[in-house]
Amino acid sequence: MYLKLALRNVRRSLRDYSVYFATLAFAGCLLYAFTTSGDYLLSMDLTEKQRSIWESSSGVMEAFSVFSVVVFAFLIGYANRFILRRRSREFGLYGLMGMDPRRISRILAYEGCAVGAVALATGIIVGAALSPLFGAVASFVFQIPWSCVFVFSPDAARWTAICFAIIMALATAAGMRDVRKRTLGQLMSADRSPDAPRRSGFFAPRLQLALGLLLCGLVWAVCIFQPVQFIVWILPLGVIAVLGTAMVFRWRALTWPNRARKHPDSYWRGLRFFAIRQVESRVSSSANAMACTCVLLACGVCMMVAGLAFSVGMRTADFLDSYEAFATIGYVGIFYGMTFLVAAAAVLALQQLSDAADSLRRFDTLKQLGCSTEMMRSAVRRQTGAYFAMPLAFSLVHDVFGLALVGFVAFMLGSAHYFVIVAAVIGITLALVFTYYLITVHQCAKMLLAGPSRLGQAPV
């Protein structure tokens, strides 16, 4: 009975579950692509020397596979928090009708399993379908003929399914525990309750800024003065960078509204005050998500630059012997750099789509107050722009130090055209983020301005 009810709820809540499903499917595709990247390469016509170099770099690939699982876990956790918030009112209605919290948790688990299984299969299928594109990256780096070959790796699919199941189980268990802890009143209002900005206490705004800059400065100092240690400890240093960046973003989100209110002429112009309040109401969750995407963008740019410097740069410098030795590093850098850039932009887009779903009631209120469509569209552009601009701008700050390290190594090896490569990669990144921004604004505006939403409805 509970499984049947869960499946019916999924069918009746396609709008809520569409963002959830897209996030899970993207995460599955991301992890599968990471895991099977070696199969794309080995499907090409490599020489024996190239194959031996690739096999000798398996340790590097394993380290990056661990990082990909961390990214994957973040995506799944974010998606689960989104759907729990969207479904909380329905779970509250179940409680009002006398359903036990354990049974409500069971319905949540069944819904997650049903959507997760389909999303996993979709992600793996899409990853396999994109294999010729990943093979083209290998052909470009190793200068070998490219052919449209579709590669499917059973081992990679199995590993993806295992990681997916473990992380989904942990995320679902956390969601079930959260549902059992909440009162009926909290469940009924969770989809409308904003995050409470923490302006005082242990992490006051100025303390957050100081501590955030201190953590980021530690990472930057290790990158510049201890490059070997930076590479060895890149995963924990990446976590430190995320924590520091999140604190800086949280400080900015907490202080920006107060500064804006000191200029009432501009603050009350149009719906600027509304856009600022929208950002302010999601301080805690948005700061963490933007910090993760910021570090992903920074890593993606550095890895793309390193990959091109150690492949194209070495090739144009006529260091053919060195080129063959570093081609594998070039492939890893380009492949993972491209994936990180797309992943970061996609996470920002998904975050805004989920926030738009939470803001339907607010925009309906604006319509009832007589706000014009153009004013509301401007508010959507302003709010979405803030979420895209902050991670992009601070990622370039991180890249100043990361690209200095990459540049030092590239010049030592004799790589050519380094600054041209840097300019090209940054240009590609800006174009990619701006494209995602335009698509996100269009989709959010379509969702929020198309017509009145069905307030208060929840499947029972």
Solvent accessible surface area in square Angstrom, and as a share of the most:
residue,aa,sasa,rsa
1,M,168,0.75
2,Y,32,0.12
3,L,93,0.46
4,K,158,0.67
5,L,30,0.15
6,A,0,0.00
7,L,69,0.35
8,R,89,0.32
9,N,0,0.00
10,V,24,0.14
11,R,150,0.55
12,R,138,0.50
13,S,8,0.05
14,L,118,0.59
15,R,108,0.39
16,D,18,0.09
17,Y,7,0.03
18,S,61,0.39
19,V,13,0.08
20,Y,3,0.01
21,F,64,0.27
22,A,44,0.34
23,T,3,0.02
24,L,0,0.00
25,A,13,0.10
26,F,50,0.21
27,A,0,0.00
28,G,0,0.00
29,C,17,0.10
30,L,7,0.04
31,L,1,0.01
32,Y,0,0.00
33,A,2,0.02
34,F,4,0.02
35,T,42,0.25
36,T,0,0.00
37,S,1,0.01
38,G,15,0.15
39,D,52,0.27
40,Y,1,0.00
41,L,0,0.00
42,L,66,0.33
43,S,47,0.30
44,M,11,0.05
45,D,115,0.60
46,L,14,0.07
47,T,71,0.41
48,E,143,0.64
49,K,106,0.45
50,Q,11,0.05
51,R,72,0.26
52,S,60,0.39
53,I,33,0.17
54,W,20,0.07
55,E,116,0.52
56,S,92,0.59
57,S,19,0.12
58,S,59,0.38
59,G,47,0.45
60,V,78,0.45
61,M,23,0.10
62,E,115,0.52
63,A,51,0.39
64,F,45,0.19
65,S,27,0.18
66,V,78,0.45
67,F,34,0.14
68,S,1,0.00
69,V,36,0.21
70,V,79,0.46
71,V,10,0.06
72,F,0,0.00
73,A,38,0.29
74,F,40,0.17
75,L,2,0.01
76,I,0,0.00
77,G,17,0.17
78,Y,26,0.10
79,A,2,0.01
80,N,19,0.10
81,R,139,0.51
82,F,14,0.06
83,I,6,0.03
84,L,23,0.11
85,R,51,0.19
86,R,31,0.11
87,R,4,0.01
88,S,2,0.01
89,R,50,0.18
90,E,2,0.01
91,F,0,0.00
92,G,0,0.00
93,L,44,0.22
94,Y,3,0.01
95,G,14,0.14
96,L,106,0.53
97,M,129,0.57
98,G,65,0.63
99,M,45,0.20
100,D,63,0.33
101,P,66,0.41
102,R,184,0.67
103,R,120,0.44
104,I,5,0.02
105,S,0,0.00
106,R,107,0.39
107,I,0,0.00
108,L,11,0.06
109,A,19,0.15
110,Y,77,0.29
111,E,0,0.00
112,G,7,0.06
113,C,85,0.51
114,A,25,0.19
115,V,9,0.05
116,G,2,0.02
117,A,64,0.50
118,V,89,0.51
119,A,0,0.00
120,L,29,0.14
121,A,51,0.39
122,T,46,0.27
123,G,0,0.00
124,I,22,0.11
125,I,118,0.60
126,V,62,0.36
127,G,0,0.00
128,A,18,0.14
129,A,56,0.43
130,L,69,0.34
131,S,1,0.01
132,P,14,0.09
133,L,97,0.48
134,F,22,0.09
135,G,3,0.02
136,A,35,0.27
137,V,14,0.08
138,A,0,0.00
139,S,9,0.06
140,F,96,0.40
141,V,0,0.00
142,F,5,0.02
143,Q,112,0.50
144,I,23,0.11
145,P,112,0.70
146,W,122,0.43
147,S,60,0.39
148,C,82,0.49
149,V,59,0.34
150,F,135,0.56
151,V,23,0.13
152,F,115,0.48
153,S,11,0.07
154,P,80,0.50
155,D,97,0.50
156,A,4,0.03
157,A,15,0.12
158,R,135,0.49
159,W,112,0.39
160,T,0,0.00
161,A,35,0.27
162,I,85,0.43
163,C,11,0.07
164,F,8,0.03
165,A,60,0.46
166,I,101,0.51
167,I,22,0.11
168,M,14,0.06
169,A,61,0.47
170,L,122,0.61
171,A,17,0.13
172,T,15,0.09
173,A,54,0.42
174,A,63,0.49
175,G,10,0.09
176,M,44,0.19
177,R,144,0.52
178,D,41,0.21
179,V,3,0.02
180,R,110,0.40
181,K,133,0.56
182,R,91,0.33
183,T,82,0.48
184,L,75,0.38
185,G,50,0.48
186,Q,93,0.41
187,L,6,0.03
188,M,38,0.17
189,S,37,0.24
190,A,9,0.07
191,D,7,0.04
192,R,107,0.39
193,S,46,0.30
194,P,69,0.43
195,D,33,0.17
196,A,79,0.61
197,P,44,0.28
198,R,142,0.52
199,R,97,0.35
200,S,88,0.57
201,G,61,0.59
202,F,162,0.67
203,F,75,0.31
204,A,34,0.26
205,P,25,0.16
206,R,209,0.76
207,L,83,0.42
208,Q,3,0.01
209,L,42,0.21
210,A,60,0.47
211,L,52,0.26
212,G,0,0.00
213,L,83,0.41
214,L,122,0.61
215,L,36,0.18
216,C,0,0.00
217,G,26,0.25
218,L,87,0.43
219,V,11,0.06
220,W,41,0.14
221,A,43,0.33
222,V,30,0.17
223,C,4,0.02
224,I,69,0.35
225,F,151,0.63
226,Q,101,0.45
227,P,39,0.25
228,V,102,0.59
229,Q,82,0.36
230,F,35,0.15
231,I,111,0.56
232,V,96,0.55
233,W,141,0.50
234,I,78,0.39
235,L,57,0.29
236,P,61,0.38
237,L,16,0.08
238,G,16,0.16
239,V,84,0.49
240,I,45,0.23
241,A,7,0.05
242,V,33,0.19
243,L,94,0.47
244,G,0,0.00
245,T,0,0.00
246,A,6,0.05
247,M,25,0.11
248,V,14,0.08
249,F,6,0.03
250,R,26,0.10
251,W,43,0.15
252,R,87,0.32
253,A,6,0.04
254,L,1,0.01
255,T,25,0.14
256,W,46,0.16
257,P,0,0.00
258,N,68,0.35
259,R,121,0.44
260,A,7,0.05
261,R,89,0.32
262,K,152,0.65
263,H,119,0.53
264,P,74,0.47
265,D,120,0.62
266,S,30,0.20
267,Y,10,0.04
268,W,156,0.55
269,R,160,0.58
270,G,39,0.38
271,L,14,0.07
272,R,51,0.19
273,F,59,0.24
274,F,24,0.10
275,A,1,0.01
276,I,0,0.00
277,R,108,0.40
278,Q,6,0.03
279,V,8,0.05
280,E,4,0.02
281,S,7,0.04
282,R,14,0.05
283,V,2,0.01
284,S,26,0.17
285,S,49,0.32
286,S,4,0.03
287,A,1,0.01
288,N,71,0.36
289,A,2,0.02
290,M,4,0.02
291,A,0,0.00
292,C,28,0.17
293,T,0,0.00
294,C,0,0.00
295,V,12,0.07
296,L,8,0.04
297,L,0,0.00
298,A,8,0.06
299,C,35,0.21
300,G,0,0.00
301,V,1,0.01
302,C,24,0.14
303,M,26,0.12
304,M,13,0.06
305,V,0,0.00
306,A,17,0.13
307,G,0,0.00
308,L,30,0.15
309,A,0,0.00
310,F,17,0.07
311,S,0,0.00
312,V,37,0.21
313,G,1,0.01
314,M,0,0.00
315,R,44,0.16
316,T,67,0.39
317,A,25,0.19
318,D,115,0.60
319,F,90,0.38
320,L,113,0.56
321,D,121,0.62
322,S,41,0.27
323,Y,10,0.04
324,E,46,0.20
325,A,51,0.40
326,F,49,0.21
327,A,1,0.00
328,T,3,0.02
329,I,85,0.43
330,G,0,0.00
331,Y,1,0.00
332,V,6,0.04
333,G,6,0.06
334,I,8,0.04
335,F,2,0.01
336,Y,2,0.01
337,G,0,0.00
338,M,67,0.30
339,T,18,0.10
340,F,2,0.01
341,L,4,0.02
342,V,57,0.32
343,A,0,0.00
344,A,0,0.00
345,A,0,0.00
346,A,10,0.08
347,V,2,0.01
348,L,0,0.00
349,A,13,0.10
350,L,18,0.09
351,Q,2,0.01
352,Q,4,0.02
353,L,34,0.17
354,S,3,0.02
355,D,15,0.08
356,A,5,0.04
357,A,4,0.03
358,D,12,0.06
359,S,4,0.03
360,L,14,0.07
361,R,58,0.21
362,R,62,0.22
363,F,1,0.00
364,D,8,0.04
365,T,68,0.39
366,L,13,0.06
367,K,54,0.23
368,Q,140,0.62
369,L,134,0.67
370,G,63,0.60
371,C,29,0.18
372,S,55,0.35
373,T,71,0.41
374,E,101,0.45
375,M,72,0.32
376,M,6,0.03
377,R,85,0.31
378,S,40,0.26
379,A,3,0.02
380,V,4,0.02
381,R,91,0.33
382,R,106,0.39
383,Q,18,0.08
384,T,3,0.02
385,G,21,0.20
386,A,21,0.16
387,Y,2,0.01
388,F,6,0.03
389,A,56,0.44
390,M,39,0.17
391,P,0,0.00
392,L,29,0.14
393,A,60,0.46
394,F,30,0.13
395,S,2,0.01
396,L,59,0.29
397,V,59,0.34
398,H,17,0.08
399,D,3,0.01
400,V,99,0.57
401,F,56,0.23
402,G,12,0.12
403,L,19,0.10
404,A,50,0.39
405,L,20,0.10
406,V,20,0.12
407,G,4,0.04
408,F,123,0.51
409,V,52,0.30
410,A,0,0.00
411,F,111,0.46
412,M,142,0.63
413,L,55,0.28
414,G,28,0.26
415,S,8,0.05
416,A,25,0.20
417,H,111,0.50
418,Y,12,0.05
419,F,149,0.62
420,V,102,0.58
421,I,13,0.07
422,V,21,0.12
423,A,66,0.52
424,A,51,0.39
425,V,1,0.00
426,I,44,0.22
427,G,36,0.34
428,I,93,0.47
429,T,1,0.01
430,L,77,0.38
431,A,59,0.46
432,L,42,0.21
433,V,5,0.03
434,F,117,0.49
435,T,68,0.40
436,Y,51,0.19
437,Y,39,0.15
438,L,92,0.46
439,I,94,0.48
440,T,2,0.01
441,V,16,0.09
442,H,111,0.50
443,Q,73,0.32
444,C,4,0.02
445,A,2,0.02
446,K,125,0.53
447,M,50,0.23
448,L,7,0.04
449,L,26,0.13
450,A,85,0.66
451,G,29,0.28
452,P,122,0.77
453,S,20,0.13
454,R,157,0.57
455,L,87,0.44
456,G,34,0.32
457,Q,120,0.54
458,A,26,0.20
459,P,19,0.12
460,V,76,0.43
